[in-house]
Amino acid sequence: MRIAIAGAGNVGRSIATELVDNGHQVMLIERVPRMVRPERVPAAEWILADACELSSLQEADLASCDVVVAATGDDKVNLVVSLLAKTEFAVPRVVARINRAENEWLFNEQWGVDVSVSKPRLMAALVEEAVSVGDLVRLMTFRQSEANLVEITLPEGAPYVGHPVREVPLPHDSALVAILRGKRVLVPTPDDPLEVGDELVFVVTAAMEDSVRAVVLGADSVENTRKKRGPQFF
């Protein structure tokens, strides 16, 4: 794929390095001259330009890109880049970095964002994932489809421990996409039995998260989770 990354800081360069190593064609766009360091990612194309300027993006031929990544440390810039990429250049996939948790609500399809990656939320999710057994942890949100990547670590006494995957009556709009068992990553098959300590990774709509929790952890798990979290105010 041809991928444009706005922002050549540590995050942007790290993403570029990974993508280049995976065989993709990468273009880094950076507006600060001292940050343009082609020797850091020599296989990438480097452009000194302001990614918020329409003319700069036209010169960079952004319309030829399959993916745009807005990876700067400024949420305002990332929103503008995302909106221009989607509305002016019809880029099929736009991924945006969120730096401040209070700005998460803005990073949606109205601003051209297909997938948002929130540093604060990701850190919190990783902490929860590391310590939570017997609860559903949301790892990532896919904004365009309103689907989430979630994880449940099976505790002792979970209803389907010892049962094969085919016997788990998952609700619609949910899919078990991986089982993490020790150091192994298993692609689930109908005959795979579930074991205590398995980390089950699902893609599920937000509306069906409680249903997945109830099936995998038991009918009383939803109410128990609400009690632990206390009253919610909006």
N, C-alpha and C positions, 0 to 999 in steps of 0.2 A: 504494500500500500504506500501511497504518498501521504505523508503526515506533516502538518505544520504545527510547530510549537511556539506559542507566544510567551516570551520570557526565557532568558538564558541564564538564570540563576542556578543555584544548586539543584533545585527541583527540576527545572527544565532540562538541564544538562544530563541529569541522571536518567530522566525519561528517554531523552534522545539516545543515550548510550545503549540502553536496553533495547530500544526499537531497532537501532542500527544493527546490533548484534543478532537480532531476530530476522534480519534480511529486509527491513523496510527502508524506503527512501524518506529521509527526514530533512526538514527545513526548519532552522531556528531563527526566529525573528526577535531582535533585541534593539531597543531604542537608546540604550546607554553605551557610548563608544567603548568605555573601559571594560564592559562586560562581554564584548565581542572577542572571544578567544577561540578561534578555530582550532588551535592545537589541542584544546580540551576534548573536542569530538571531531576529529579530522574527517571522518566519513560523512558528516552532515553538511548540508548547504547552510551557510550563515548569511543573514541579511541584516544590515544596520538600517532599521526603520521603526516607525511608530505603528504598532499593530492596531491602534485605534483610528488611524487615518485611512480612509477609504482608498485614496490614491496609492498608498503604500501597499495595501493588500492586492490592489489590481496589478501593480507592477510585479508582485510576488506570485501572481497567477494562482491566487487562493482557490479559484473555482476548479482547478485541476486536482485538488486534494480530496482524499477519501475521508480524512479525519483532521479536525483541528483541536488542539489541546491548548486551553487558556491556562497557563501555569505561572502567572506572575504572582507577586506577593501582595497585589492590590486588588481587592474584590471588585472595585468599580471598573478597573481595566478589564478584568476577566469577563465581566458582564457585557461590556461594550464589544469586546472581541467576539464573544459567543453570538451576540445578536447580529453583528455584521456578517459573520461566517455563515449563519443560517439564512438570513433574509436577503442579503446582497449577493451571496455566492453559492447558495444552495448546497453547502457542504453536507454530505449525508449524515455524518456523526460528529457531534461536538461534545467534548469533555471539558469540564471546568473545575478548577481548584477553588475551594472555599477556604479562606483564611480565618474568618471571624464567624463564630457560631451564630451570632444574631443576624447574620446576613443569609442564612441558609434558605429562608422562605423565598428569596428572590431568584434563586437558581433553578428555574423551571423552564418548561417548553415555551412560555411566553417571551423569555429572554434568549431563546434559541439553544438552551442547554438540554442535551439528551441524557448525559450522565454527569452528576456532580460528585466530587470527592471532597468531603469536609475533613480537614485535618483534626479539628477538635472532636468531631463525632467519631472519626476512625480511631483515634486514640482511646476514647471512652469505650468504644465497642471492643477493641482489643483487650482492654483491661477486664471488661465484663466477660468476654469469651474465655479469658484465662482463669477466672475464678468461679464462673457460674456453672453449676450442674443442676439440671432439672428446671431450666427456664429457657425461654426463647430470647436470643440476642440478635438484634438487627445489626448487620454488618455494613450494608450498603443499600442505597435506594436508586432505582432506575427511574428517573422522573417521568420520562415520556410515556411509559406504560404503567406507571404507578405500581411497579412491582418491587419487591425487596429481596435482598439476599440475607437469609437468616440462618442461625445455627442453634441447635439444641444438643446438649450433651446428655446422653441417656443415664439416668440414675438407676440404682437398684429399685425394683418394684415398678418400673415403667411397664405399661400394659403389654407392649409387644416385644419386650426383651425375650430372646430365644425363638422368636417367630421369624419366618422368612418375610422379605420385603413385600411379596405379593399379598400377604394377609393384612397389611396396614391399609385401612380404608381412607386414604387421603382425600380431602375435599377437592372440588374443582378449583381451577386457578391456582394450583400448587403442584410443585414437582420436586422430588428428592433427586438432587443432582450429584451428590458425592457423600461418601462415608469415610471419615478420617478415623483410622484405627491404628493407634500407636504411630509408627513412622510411615504407615501405608496410606495411600489415597485410593479408595475403591470406587469404581464406577458401578453403581447399584444394578444388580440383576434381580429378577423376581425370586430367585432361589437363595439369595444371600441372607443368612440369619443376622438379626440385630443382637449386639452384645452390650453389656453394661460398660459405660465409658466411651462408647461410640459417639463421635461428633457428627451429627447429621446436618448436612447443608441443603437448604431448600431455596428455591425461587418461588415466591408467593405474593399475591396481591395483599395490600395492607388490610383489606376487608376480611381476608381469610386467615390472618395470622392467628387469631384466637381459636379458630376451628382446627388448625394444624396443631396448636399447643394442646388442645383438648384431646385430640386423637393420640398424639405421641406420648403425652405425659399423664393423661387421665382427665376425666370430666371436671374434677375439682381444681385442676391446676390453674384455670383462668381466674377463678375467684380468689385463689390463694395469692396469685400474682398481684391482683388489684389490691388486696389487703396489705401486701408488703409495700406497695408503692404509695399507698395512702390516697387521699382525695386529690383529684386533678382539677386545677382551675385554669380557665381559658379566658 
